[in-house]
Amino acid sequence: MTAERLIAVARAYGCEAGVCPFSAVEEELLPCRAVNRLPQAAKTVLCVLFPYRFPGDPPQNLSRYAAVADYHTAAGAVLAHIAQELRIADPEGRYEPFMDNSPLPEVRLAVAAGLGVRGDNGLFFSHTYGSFVFIGAVVTDREVGVKACPPAECLHCGACVAACPGGALAGDGTVDRRRCLSDITQRKGELTADEQALLCRGGSAWGCDICQEVCPLNRQATVAPHVCFDGVQPVLRESDLENLTGKAYGWRGKAVPARNLRLLEKSAE
């Protein structure tokens, strides 16, 4: 197996991809149960990008990632096919796919694979598609002789820090989750008065893309969603919460997005 072959298989499924040694992320593995699925003596990681930004205006009250089909299922199925094709081509090798529920530090992985840069908002920005990408990975015990790309960062223009409604960004890639609107929209229970005011000011019932929308790296990014995302939901309504199947916000249940919608409706009165 070669790095070129790994990348070619991912590209055949419509994905941008890169390769880096497992050692580039080994010391930063995240504590989760999925770590047990890593191949013994893992050597190489195929990093796979799934762009999801659709042409036109952004959704009205949803983060872009939540306005498309649940990436765990949609992109996860494609990644599973990629891993299976690699197993067929190399039956003696181990090829394990990871999508979101992953011990791999995704931003660090994608940068090490040479696919883009790390932004001051802590997100990954693809050279091709900007920040509106999901990151998947296939870990193998095959050595393909690649080196990790050096750390790469954004323009440090300060646009994301200035635009963040909660002042959650420090400008060094760290995020104060207590003030992050995306985090606030996903919290269970009753929000504080300050959190409610921030949510209403941001206007989002789930997630927040403000720091991404203002970033100059996204202005010239290619807008070409992966074919696994076959449409976009422009606005979240309470009636949509009766069936959460296939929605990225479905994991939190109905109560949290319903609460957010009520707060937004009340603030508009």
PEWO-V622284 format. One record per helix or strand. SS is the DSSP state (a for helix, b for strand). FROM is the first residue (numbers start at 1). LEN is the number of residues. If there is no record, write none. Layout:
ss={SS | SS}
from={FROM | FROM}
len={LEN | LEN}
//
This chain:
ss={a | b | a | a | a | b | b | a | b | a | b | a | b | b | b | b | b | a | b | b | a | a | b | a | a | a | b | a | a}
from={3 | 16 | 22 | 26 | 33 | 44 | 62 | 64 | 69 | 71 | 95 | 106 | 116 | 124 | 130 | 133 | 153 | 159 | 169 | 175 | 181 | 193 | 206 | 210 | 216 | 238 | 247 | 248 | 254}
len={10 | 6 | 3 | 3 | 5 | 8 | 1 | 3 | 1 | 19 | 5 | 7 | 3 | 3 | 1 | 8 | 1 | 5 | 1 | 1 | 5 | 10 | 1 | 4 | 3 | 5 | 1 | 5 | 14}
//
